[in-house]
Amino acid sequence: MCHDTSVYTRENRTARDYESLRAEVDRWQSNVSLNWSEDEINAVSTWLAKRYYGFSCPSDC
């Protein structure tokens, strides 16, 4: 586990909306060389947005 749930609720979090969350997912998957496809990045971003952040996501997710 890299961090606890405070990363989702702290006031100064990086992800402020779906788009910024997706950018963070893309950045981190690249940093650890996961080589995810766009579909995988979108799927993880959507799951995080719904499960932890409570962000609305674009109509295509």
CHARMM internal coordinates of N, CA and C (Angstrom, degrees):
IC EDIT
DIST 1 N 1 CA 1.4519
DIST 1 CA 1 C 1.5252
ANGL 1 N 1 CA 1 C 108.51
DIST 1 C 2 N 1.2943
ANGL 1 CA 1 C 2 N 116.80
DIHE 1 N 1 CA 1 C 2 N 126.44
DIST 2 N 2 CA 1.4665
ANGL 1 C 2 N 2 CA 121.67
DIHE 1 CA 1 C 2 N 2 CA -178.27
DIST 2 CA 2 C 1.5212
ANGL 2 N 2 CA 2 C 112.10
DIHE 1 C 2 N 2 CA 2 C -82.13
DIST 2 C 3 N 1.3035
ANGL 2 CA 2 C 3 N 118.04
DIHE 2 N 2 CA 2 C 3 N -31.25
DIST 3 N 3 CA 1.4607
ANGL 2 C 3 N 3 CA 121.81
DIHE 2 CA 2 C 3 N 3 CA -176.62
DIST 3 CA 3 C 1.5201
ANGL 3 N 3 CA 3 C 109.43
DIHE 2 C 3 N 3 CA 3 C -160.30
DIST 3 C 4 N 1.3237
ANGL 3 CA 3 C 4 N 114.74
DIHE 3 N 3 CA 3 C 4 N 168.18
DIST 4 N 4 CA 1.4623
ANGL 3 C 4 N 4 CA 118.28
DIHE 3 CA 3 C 4 N 4 CA 177.81
DIST 4 CA 4 C 1.5282
ANGL 4 N 4 CA 4 C 109.61
DIHE 3 C 4 N 4 CA 4 C -94.47
DIST 4 C 5 N 1.3152
ANGL 4 CA 4 C 5 N 117.12
DIHE 4 N 4 CA 4 C 5 N -174.84
DIST 5 N 5 CA 1.4653
ANGL 4 C 5 N 5 CA 120.53
DIHE 4 CA 4 C 5 N 5 CA -174.40
DIST 5 CA 5 C 1.5202
ANGL 5 N 5 CA 5 C 113.71
DIHE 4 C 5 N 5 CA 5 C -70.47
DIST 5 C 6 N 1.3220
ANGL 5 CA 5 C 6 N 118.87
DIHE 5 N 5 CA 5 C 6 N -8.90
DIST 6 N 6 CA 1.4646
ANGL 5 C 6 N 6 CA 119.66
DIHE 5 CA 5 C 6 N 6 CA 178.89
DIST 6 CA 6 C 1.5268
ANGL 6 N 6 CA 6 C 112.28
DIHE 5 C 6 N 6 CA 6 C -61.46
DIST 6 C 7 N 1.3071
ANGL 6 CA 6 C 7 N 117.33
DIHE 6 N 6 CA 6 C 7 N -22.99
DIST 7 N 7 CA 1.4578
ANGL 6 C 7 N 7 CA 120.40
DIHE 6 CA 6 C 7 N 7 CA 178.79
DIST 7 CA 7 C 1.5332
ANGL 7 N 7 CA 7 C 110.88
DIHE 6 C 7 N 7 CA 7 C -61.22
DIST 7 C 8 N 1.3178
ANGL 7 CA 7 C 8 N 117.85
DIHE 7 N 7 CA 7 C 8 N -26.77
DIST 8 N 8 CA 1.4571
ANGL 7 C 8 N 8 CA 122.05
DIHE 7 CA 7 C 8 N 8 CA -179.09
DIST 8 CA 8 C 1.5191
ANGL 8 N 8 CA 8 C 112.93
DIHE 7 C 8 N 8 CA 8 C -86.51
DIST 8 C 9 N 1.3201
ANGL 8 CA 8 C 9 N 117.12
DIHE 8 N 8 CA 8 C 9 N -20.32
DIST 9 N 9 CA 1.4564
ANGL 8 C 9 N 9 CA 120.23
DIHE 8 CA 8 C 9 N 9 CA -172.01
DIST 9 CA 9 C 1.5217
ANGL 9 N 9 CA 9 C 114.73
DIHE 8 C 9 N 9 CA 9 C -116.34
DIST 9 C 10 N 1.3035
ANGL 9 CA 9 C 10 N 118.71
DIHE 9 N 9 CA 9 C 10 N -10.81
DIST 10 N 10 CA 1.4667
ANGL 9 C 10 N 10 CA 120.21
DIHE 9 CA 9 C 10 N 10 CA -177.43
DIST 10 CA 10 C 1.5339
ANGL 10 N 10 CA 10 C 110.55
DIHE 9 C 10 N 10 CA 10 C -66.42
DIST 10 C 11 N 1.3070
ANGL 10 CA 10 C 11 N 116.02
DIHE 10 N 10 CA 10 C 11 N 150.41
DIST 11 N 11 CA 1.4646
ANGL 10 C 11 N 11 CA 120.95
DIHE 10 CA 10 C 11 N 11 CA -176.85
DIST 11 CA 11 C 1.5245
ANGL 11 N 11 CA 11 C 113.26
DIHE 10 C 11 N 11 CA 11 C -65.92
DIST 11 C 12 N 1.3087
ANGL 11 CA 11 C 12 N 118.17
DIHE 11 N 11 CA 11 C 12 N -35.16
DIST 12 N 12 CA 1.4631
ANGL 11 C 12 N 12 CA 120.85
DIHE 11 CA 11 C 12 N 12 CA -176.61
DIST 12 CA 12 C 1.5281
ANGL 12 N 12 CA 12 C 113.09
DIHE 11 C 12 N 12 CA 12 C -95.70
DIST 12 C 13 N 1.3230
ANGL 12 CA 12 C 13 N 117.04
DIHE 12 N 12 CA 12 C 13 N 29.31
DIST 13 N 13 CA 1.4710
ANGL 12 C 13 N 13 CA 119.32
DIHE 12 CA 12 C 13 N 13 CA 179.61
DIST 13 CA 13 C 1.5248
ANGL 13 N 13 CA 13 C 111.05
DIHE 12 C 13 N 13 CA 13 C -65.02
DIST 13 C 14 N 1.2952
ANGL 13 CA 13 C 14 N 115.78
DIHE 13 N 13 CA 13 C 14 N 151.92
DIST 14 N 14 CA 1.4594
ANGL 13 C 14 N 14 CA 121.58
DIHE 13 CA 13 C 14 N 14 CA -178.74
DIST 14 CA 14 C 1.5216
ANGL 14 N 14 CA 14 C 111.29
DIHE 13 C 14 N 14 CA 14 C -72.68
DIST 14 C 15 N 1.3124
ANGL 14 CA 14 C 15 N 117.08
DIHE 14 N 14 CA 14 C 15 N -42.70
DIST 15 N 15 CA 1.4644
ANGL 14 C 15 N 15 CA 121.46
DIHE 14 CA 14 C 15 N 15 CA -178.12
DIST 15 CA 15 C 1.5308
ANGL 15 N 15 CA 15 C 109.84
DIHE 14 C 15 N 15 CA 15 C -79.83
DIST 15 C 16 N 1.3114
ANGL 15 CA 15 C 16 N 115.66
DIHE 15 N 15 CA 15 C 16 N 116.27
DIST 16 N 16 CA 1.4691
ANGL 15 C 16 N 16 CA 121.81
DIHE 15 CA 15 C 16 N 16 CA -179.40
DIST 16 CA 16 C 1.5228
ANGL 16 N 16 CA 16 C 112.76
DIHE 15 C 16 N 16 CA 16 C -110.06
DIST 16 C 17 N 1.3296
ANGL 16 CA 16 C 17 N 116.28
DIHE 16 N 16 CA 16 C 17 N -15.77
DIST 17 N 17 CA 1.4563
ANGL 16 C 17 N 17 CA 122.54
DIHE 16 CA 16 C 17 N 17 CA 179.62
DIST 17 CA 17 C 1.5313
ANGL 17 N 17 CA 17 C 107.71
DIHE 16 C 17 N 17 CA 17 C -159.24
DIST 17 C 18 N 1.3144
ANGL 17 CA 17 C 18 N 116.69
DIHE 17 N 17 CA 17 C 18 N 178.67
DIST 18 N 18 CA 1.4688
ANGL 17 C 18 N 18 CA 119.85
DIHE 17 CA 17 C 18 N 18 CA -176.45
DIST 18 CA 18 C 1.5261
ANGL 18 N 18 CA 18 C 111.86
DIHE 17 C 18 N 18 CA 18 C -58.75
DIST 18 C 19 N 1.3235
ANGL 18 CA 18 C 19 N 116.30
DIHE 18 N 18 CA 18 C 19 N -43.66
DIST 19 N 19 CA 1.4610
ANGL 18 C 19 N 19 CA 119.39
DIHE 18 CA 18 C 19 N 19 CA -175.91
DIST 19 CA 19 C 1.5326
ANGL 19 N 19 CA 19 C 111.92
DIHE 18 C 19 N 19 CA 19 C -63.27
DIST 19 C 20 N 1.3352
ANGL 19 CA 19 C 20 N 116.35
DIHE 19 N 19 CA 19 C 20 N -41.83
DIST 20 N 20 CA 1.4659
ANGL 19 C 20 N 20 CA 118.17
DIHE 19 CA 19 C 20 N 20 CA 179.18
DIST 20 CA 20 C 1.5330
ANGL 20 N 20 CA 20 C 111.29
DIHE 19 C 20 N 20 CA 20 C -72.16
DIST 20 C 21 N 1.3123
ANGL 20 CA 20 C 21 N 117.04
DIHE 20 N 20 CA 20 C 21 N -32.17
DIST 21 N 21 CA 1.4657
ANGL 20 C 21 N 21 CA 120.55
DIHE 20 CA 20 C 21 N 21 CA 174.50
DIST 21 CA 21 C 1.5222
ANGL 21 N 21 CA 21 C 110.21
DIHE 20 C 21 N 21 CA 21 C -63.89
DIST 21 C 22 N 1.3149
ANGL 21 CA 21 C 22 N 116.83
DIHE 21 N 21 CA 21 C 22 N -45.29
DIST 22 N 22 CA 1.4622
ANGL 21 C 22 N 22 CA 120.91
DIHE 21 CA 21 C 22 N 22 CA 179.25
DIST 22 CA 22 C 1.5277
ANGL 22 N 22 CA 22 C 110.71
DIHE 21 C 22 N 22 CA 22 C -61.46
DIST 22 C 23 N 1.3188
ANGL 22 CA 22 C 23 N 116.55
DIHE 22 N 22 CA 22 C 23 N -39.35
DIST 23 N 23 CA 1.4682
ANGL 22 C 23 N 23 CA 120.28
DIHE 22 CA 22 C 23 N 23 CA 177.77
DIST 23 CA 23 C 1.5240
ANGL 23 N 23 CA 23 C 110.61
DIHE 22 C 23 N 23 CA 23 C -62.50
DIST 23 C 24 N 1.3318
ANGL 23 CA 23 C 24 N 117.58
DIHE 23 N 23 CA 23 C 24 N -38.91
DIST 24 N 24 CA 1.4650
ANGL 23 C 24 N 24 CA 121.01
DIHE 23 CA 23 C 24 N 24 CA 178.19
DIST 24 CA 24 C 1.5332
ANGL 24 N 24 CA 24 C 111.01
DIHE 23 C 24 N 24 CA 24 C -67.70
DIST 24 C 25 N 1.3258
ANGL 24 CA 24 C 25 N 117.30
DIHE 24 N 24 CA 24 C 25 N -41.88
DIST 25 N 25 CA 1.4652
ANGL 24 C 25 N 25 CA 120.62
DIHE 24 CA 24 C 25 N 25 CA 177.52
DIST 25 CA 25 C 1.5219
ANGL 25 N 25 CA 25 C 109.22
DIHE 24 C 25 N 25 CA 25 C -60.21
DIST 25 C 26 N 1.3137
ANGL 25 CA 25 C 26 N 116.48
DIHE 25 N 25 CA 25 C 26 N -45.49
DIST 26 N 26 CA 1.4594
ANGL 25 C 26 N 26 CA 120.52
DIHE 25 CA 25 C 26 N 26 CA 179.91
DIST 26 CA 26 C 1.5282
ANGL 26 N 26 CA 26 C 110.79
DIHE 25 C 26 N 26 CA 26 C -63.07
DIST 26 C 27 N 1.3165
ANGL 26 CA 26 C 27 N 116.85
DIHE 26 N 26 CA 26 C 27 N -43.42
DIST 27 N 27 CA 1.4630
ANGL 26 C 27 N 27 CA 120.69
DIHE 26 CA 26 C 27 N 27 CA 179.92
DIST 27 CA 27 C 1.5333
ANGL 27 N 27 CA 27 C 110.79
DIHE 26 C 27 N 27 CA 27 C -61.88
DIST 27 C 28 N 1.3175
ANGL 27 CA 27 C 28 N 117.63
DIHE 27 N 27 CA 27 C 28 N -46.57
DIST 28 N 28 CA 1.4626
ANGL 27 C 28 N 28 CA 120.25
DIHE 27 CA 27 C 28 N 28 CA -176.94
DIST 28 CA 28 C 1.5228
ANGL 28 N 28 CA 28 C 112.57
DIHE 27 C 28 N 28 CA 28 C -71.07
DIST 28 C 29 N 1.3234
ANGL 28 CA 28 C 29 N 117.47
DIHE 28 N 28 CA 28 C 29 N -36.97
DIST 29 N 29 CA 1.4696
ANGL 28 C 29 N 29 CA 117.11
DIHE 28 CA 28 C 29 N 29 CA 178.01
DIST 29 CA 29 C 1.5195
ANGL 29 N 29 CA 29 C 109.88
DIHE 28 C 29 N 29 CA 29 C -65.87
DIST 29 C 30 N 1.3181
ANGL 29 CA 29 C 30 N 116.42
DIHE 29 N 29 CA 29 C 30 N -32.44
DIST 30 N 30 CA 1.4603
ANGL 29 C 30 N 30 CA 120.19
DIHE 29 CA 29 C 30 N 30 CA 176.89
DIST 30 CA 30 C 1.5394
ANGL 30 N 30 CA 30 C 110.98
DIHE 29 C 30 N 30 CA 30 C -71.37
DIST 30 C 31 N 1.3329
ANGL 30 CA 30 C 31 N 116.25
DIHE 30 N 30 CA 30 C 31 N -41.10
DIST 31 N 31 CA 1.4726
ANGL 30 C 31 N 31 CA 120.72
DIHE 30 CA 30 C 31 N 31 CA -179.48
DIST 31 CA 31 C 1.5222
ANGL 31 N 31 CA 31 C 112.30
DIHE 30 C 31 N 31 CA 31 C -60.47
DIST 31 C 32 N 1.3230
ANGL 31 CA 31 C 32 N 117.44
DIHE 31 N 31 CA 31 C 32 N -32.74
DIST 32 N 32 CA 1.4659
ANGL 31 C 32 N 32 CA 120.08
DIHE 31 CA 31 C 32 N 32 CA -178.70
DIST 32 CA 32 C 1.5332
ANGL 32 N 32 CA 32 C 111.81
DIHE 31 C 32 N 32 CA 32 C -104.40
DIST 32 C 33 N 1.3347
ANGL 32 CA 32 C 33 N 115.75
DIHE 32 N 32 CA 32 C 33 N 15.32
DIST 33 N 33 CA 1.4753
ANGL 32 C 33 N 33 CA 123.55
DIHE 32 CA 32 C 33 N 33 CA 173.42
DIST 33 CA 33 C 1.5222
ANGL 33 N 33 CA 33 C 113.42
DIHE 32 C 33 N 33 CA 33 C 55.61
DIST 33 C 34 N 1.3355
ANGL 33 CA 33 C 34 N 116.45
DIHE 33 N 33 CA 33 C 34 N 47.33
DIST 34 N 34 CA 1.4598
ANGL 33 C 34 N 34 CA 119.80
DIHE 33 CA 33 C 34 N 34 CA 178.14
DIST 34 CA 34 C 1.5239
ANGL 34 N 34 CA 34 C 112.18
DIHE 33 C 34 N 34 CA 34 C -81.44
DIST 34 C 35 N 1.3224
ANGL 34 CA 34 C 35 N 116.47
DIHE 34 N 34 CA 34 C 35 N -24.43
DIST 35 N 35 CA 1.4652
ANGL 34 C 35 N 35 CA 121.77
DIHE 34 CA 34 C 35 N 35 CA 179.25
DIST 35 CA 35 C 1.5201
ANGL 35 N 35 CA 35 C 112.49
DIHE 34 C 35 N 35 CA 35 C 55.90
DIST 35 C 36 N 1.3413
ANGL 35 CA 35 C 36 N 116.27
DIHE 35 N 35 CA 35 C 36 N 43.71
DIST 36 N 36 CA 1.4577
ANGL 35 C 36 N 36 CA 121.23
DIHE 35 CA 35 C 36 N 36 CA 179.02
DIST 36 CA 36 C 1.5154
ANGL 36 N 36 CA 36 C 111.22
DIHE 35 C 36 N 36 CA 36 C -70.05
DIST 36 C 37 N 1.3146
ANGL 36 CA 36 C 37 N 115.45
DIHE 36 N 36 CA 36 C 37 N 149.55
DIST 37 N 37 CA 1.4585
ANGL 36 C 37 N 37 CA 121.80
DIHE 36 CA 36 C 37 N 37 CA 173.57
DIST 37 CA 37 C 1.5314
ANGL 37 N 37 CA 37 C 108.66
DIHE 36 C 37 N 37 CA 37 C -77.16
DIST 37 C 38 N 1.3237
ANGL 37 CA 37 C 38 N 116.57
DIHE 37 N 37 CA 37 C 38 N 168.06
DIST 38 N 38 CA 1.4673
ANGL 37 C 38 N 38 CA 121.20
DIHE 37 CA 37 C 38 N 38 CA 176.29
DIST 38 CA 38 C 1.5295
ANGL 38 N 38 CA 38 C 110.40
DIHE 37 C 38 N 38 CA 38 C -58.50
DIST 38 C 39 N 1.3253
ANGL 38 CA 38 C 39 N 116.79
DIHE 38 N 38 CA 38 C 39 N -39.17
DIST 39 N 39 CA 1.4715
ANGL 38 C 39 N 39 CA 120.62
DIHE 38 CA 38 C 39 N 39 CA 178.92
DIST 39 CA 39 C 1.5201
ANGL 39 N 39 CA 39 C 111.42
DIHE 38 C 39 N 39 CA 39 C -62.83
DIST 39 C 40 N 1.3205
ANGL 39 CA 39 C 40 N 117.36
DIHE 39 N 39 CA 39 C 40 N -40.12
DIST 40 N 40 CA 1.4634
ANGL 39 C 40 N 40 CA 120.56
DIHE 39 CA 39 C 40 N 40 CA 179.01
DIST 40 CA 40 C 1.5235
ANGL 40 N 40 CA 40 C 111.36
DIHE 39 C 40 N 40 CA 40 C -68.39
DIST 40 C 41 N 1.3147
ANGL 40 CA 40 C 41 N 116.60
DIHE 40 N 40 CA 40 C 41 N -41.42
DIST 41 N 41 CA 1.4637
ANGL 40 C 41 N 41 CA 120.89
DIHE 40 CA 40 C 41 N 41 CA 177.58
DIST 41 CA 41 C 1.5258
ANGL 41 N 41 CA 41 C 109.61
DIHE 40 C 41 N 41 CA 41 C -62.10
DIST 41 C 42 N 1.3186
ANGL 41 CA 41 C 42 N 116.44
DIHE 41 N 41 CA 41 C 42 N -44.64
DIST 42 N 42 CA 1.4620
ANGL 41 C 42 N 42 CA 120.54
DIHE 41 CA 41 C 42 N 42 CA 178.98
DIST 42 CA 42 C 1.5249
ANGL 42 N 42 CA 42 C 111.42
DIHE 41 C 42 N 42 CA 42 C -63.82
DIST 42 C 43 N 1.3156
ANGL 42 CA 42 C 43 N 117.53
DIHE 42 N 42 CA 42 C 43 N -41.67
DIST 43 N 43 CA 1.4710
ANGL 42 C 43 N 43 CA 120.98
DIHE 42 CA 42 C 43 N 43 CA -179.05
DIST 43 CA 43 C 1.5288
ANGL 43 N 43 CA 43 C 111.26
DIHE 42 C 43 N 43 CA 43 C -63.43
DIST 43 C 44 N 1.3148
ANGL 43 CA 43 C 44 N 117.53
DIHE 43 N 43 CA 43 C 44 N -45.17
DIST 44 N 44 CA 1.4656
ANGL 43 C 44 N 44 CA 121.05
DIHE 43 CA 43 C 44 N 44 CA 179.28
DIST 44 CA 44 C 1.5268
ANGL 44 N 44 CA 44 C 109.84
DIHE 43 C 44 N 44 CA 44 C -66.96
DIST 44 C 45 N 1.3037
ANGL 44 CA 44 C 45 N 116.97
DIHE 44 N 44 CA 44 C 45 N -42.32
DIST 45 N 45 CA 1.4661
ANGL 44 C 45 N 45 CA 120.80
DIHE 44 CA 44 C 45 N 45 CA 179.02
DIST 45 CA 45 C 1.5180
ANGL 45 N 45 CA 45 C 111.02
DIHE 44 C 45 N 45 CA 45 C -61.30
DIST 45 C 46 N 1.3093
ANGL 45 CA 45 C 46 N 117.19
DIHE 45 N 45 CA 45 C 46 N -43.61
DIST 46 N 46 CA 1.4588
ANGL 45 C 46 N 46 CA 121.51
DIHE 45 CA 45 C 46 N 46 CA 179.78
DIST 46 CA 46 C 1.5191
ANGL 46 N 46 CA 46 C 110.77
DIHE 45 C 46 N 46 CA 46 C -65.29
DIST 46 C 47 N 1.3206
ANGL 46 CA 46 C 47 N 116.92
DIHE 46 N 46 CA 46 C 47 N -43.34
DIST 47 N 47 CA 1.4621
ANGL 46 C 47 N 47 CA 120.53
DIHE 46 CA 46 C 47 N 47 CA 179.25
DIST 47 CA 47 C 1.5274
ANGL 47 N 47 CA 47 C 110.60
DIHE 46 C 47 N 47 CA 47 C -61.41
DIST 47 C 48 N 1.3298
ANGL 47 CA 47 C 48 N 117.66
DIHE 47 N 47 CA 47 C 48 N -47.28
DIST 48 N 48 CA 1.4579
ANGL 47 C 48 N 48 CA 121.20
DIHE 47 CA 47 C 48 N 48 CA 178.74
DIST 48 CA 48 C 1.5272
ANGL 48 N 48 CA 48 C 111.09
DIHE 47 C 48 N 48 CA 48 C -62.44
DIST 48 C 49 N 1.3261
ANGL 48 CA 48 C 49 N 116.78
DIHE 48 N 48 CA 48 C 49 N -42.93
DIST 49 N 49 CA 1.4678
ANGL 48 C 49 N 49 CA 121.02
DIHE 48 CA 48 C 49 N 49 CA -179.32
DIST 49 CA 49 C 1.5184
ANGL 49 N 49 CA 49 C 111.02
DIHE 48 C 49 N 49 CA 49 C -59.23
DIST 49 C 50 N 1.3143
ANGL 49 CA 49 C 50 N 116.32
DIHE 49 N 49 CA 49 C 50 N -43.44
DIST 50 N 50 CA 1.4686
ANGL 49 C 50 N 50 CA 120.91
DIHE 49 CA 49 C 50 N 50 CA -178.16
DIST 50 CA 50 C 1.5224
ANGL 50 N 50 CA 50 C 111.73
DIHE 49 C 50 N 50 CA 50 C -77.76
DIST 50 C 51 N 1.3055
ANGL 50 CA 50 C 51 N 117.87
DIHE 50 N 50 CA 50 C 51 N -43.70
DIST 51 N 51 CA 1.4657
ANGL 50 C 51 N 51 CA 122.57
DIHE 50 CA 50 C 51 N 51 CA -171.56
DIST 51 CA 51 C 1.5227
ANGL 51 N 51 CA 51 C 113.51
DIHE 50 C 51 N 51 CA 51 C -77.07
DIST 51 C 52 N 1.3204
ANGL 51 CA 51 C 52 N 116.21
DIHE 51 N 51 CA 51 C 52 N -41.15
DIST 52 N 52 CA 1.4586
ANGL 51 C 52 N 52 CA 119.53
DIHE 51 CA 51 C 52 N 52 CA -172.39
DIST 52 CA 52 C 1.5283
ANGL 52 N 52 CA 52 C 114.60
DIHE 51 C 52 N 52 CA 52 C -115.62
DIST 52 C 53 N 1.3108
ANGL 52 CA 52 C 53 N 117.03
DIHE 52 N 52 CA 52 C 53 N -42.62
DIST 53 N 53 CA 1.4560
ANGL 52 C 53 N 53 CA 119.39
DIHE 52 CA 52 C 53 N 53 CA -171.16
DIST 53 CA 53 C 1.5208
ANGL 53 N 53 CA 53 C 114.19
DIHE 52 C 53 N 53 CA 53 C -89.46
DIST 53 C 54 N 1.3126
ANGL 53 CA 53 C 54 N 117.95
DIHE 53 N 53 CA 53 C 54 N -26.53
DIST 54 N 54 CA 1.4564
ANGL 53 C 54 N 54 CA 120.26
DIHE 53 CA 53 C 54 N 54 CA -176.81
DIST 54 CA 54 C 1.5192
ANGL 54 N 54 CA 54 C 113.50
DIHE 53 C 54 N 54 CA 54 C 71.31
DIST 54 C 55 N 1.3360
ANGL 54 CA 54 C 55 N 116.44
DIHE 54 N 54 CA 54 C 55 N 24.89
DIST 55 N 55 CA 1.4503
ANGL 54 C 55 N 55 CA 121.01
DIHE 54 CA 54 C 55 N 55 CA 179.06
DIST 55 CA 55 C 1.5169
ANGL 55 N 55 CA 55 C 110.23
DIHE 54 C 55 N 55 CA 55 C -83.01
DIST 55 C 56 N 1.3258
ANGL 55 CA 55 C 56 N 115.21
DIHE 55 N 55 CA 55 C 56 N 144.74
DIST 56 N 56 CA 1.4592
ANGL 55 C 56 N 56 CA 119.91
DIHE 55 CA 55 C 56 N 56 CA 168.04
DIST 56 CA 56 C 1.5081
ANGL 56 N 56 CA 56 C 106.49
DIHE 55 C 56 N 56 CA 56 C -74.97
DIST 56 C 57 N 1.3005
ANGL 56 CA 56 C 57 N 116.12
DIHE 56 N 56 CA 56 C 57 N 144.96
DIST 57 N 57 CA 1.4570
ANGL 56 C 57 N 57 CA 118.50
DIHE 56 CA 56 C 57 N 57 CA 178.29
DIST 57 CA 57 C 1.5306
ANGL 57 N 57 CA 57 C 109.19
DIHE 56 C 57 N 57 CA 57 C -118.41
DIST 57 C 58 N 1.3107
ANGL 57 CA 57 C 58 N 116.74
DIHE 57 N 57 CA 57 C 58 N 164.14
DIST 58 N 58 CA 1.4670
ANGL 57 C 58 N 58 CA 120.60
DIHE 57 CA 57 C 58 N 58 CA -179.61
DIST 58 CA 58 C 1.5188
ANGL 58 N 58 CA 58 C 111.20
DIHE 57 C 58 N 58 CA 58 C -55.79
DIST 58 C 59 N 1.2986
ANGL 58 CA 58 C 59 N 116.11
DIHE 58 N 58 CA 58 C 59 N 159.45
DIST 59 N 59 CA 1.4602
ANGL 58 C 59 N 59 CA 121.41
DIHE 58 CA 58 C 59 N 59 CA -176.38
DIST 59 CA 59 C 1.5259
ANGL 59 N 59 CA 59 C 113.27
DIHE 58 C 59 N 59 CA 59 C -61.14
DIST 59 C 60 N 1.3211
ANGL 59 CA 59 C 60 N 117.43
DIHE 59 N 59 CA 59 C 60 N -19.60
DIST 60 N 60 CA 1.4649
ANGL 59 C 60 N 60 CA 119.98
DIHE 59 CA 59 C 60 N 60 CA -177.99
DIST 60 CA 60 C 1.5112
ANGL 60 N 60 CA 60 C 113.77
DIHE 59 C 60 N 60 CA 60 C -89.29
DIST 60 C 61 N 1.3283
ANGL 60 CA 60 C 61 N 118.70
DIHE 60 N 60 CA 60 C 61 N 9.47
DIST 61 N 61 CA 1.4633
ANGL 60 C 61 N 61 CA 119.08
DIHE 60 CA 60 C 61 N 61 CA 179.35
DIST 61 CA 61 C 1.5205
ANGL 61 N 61 CA 61 C 111.70
DIHE 60 C 61 N 61 CA 61 C -112.28
END
COOR INIT
IC SEED 1 N 1 CA 1 C
IC BUILD
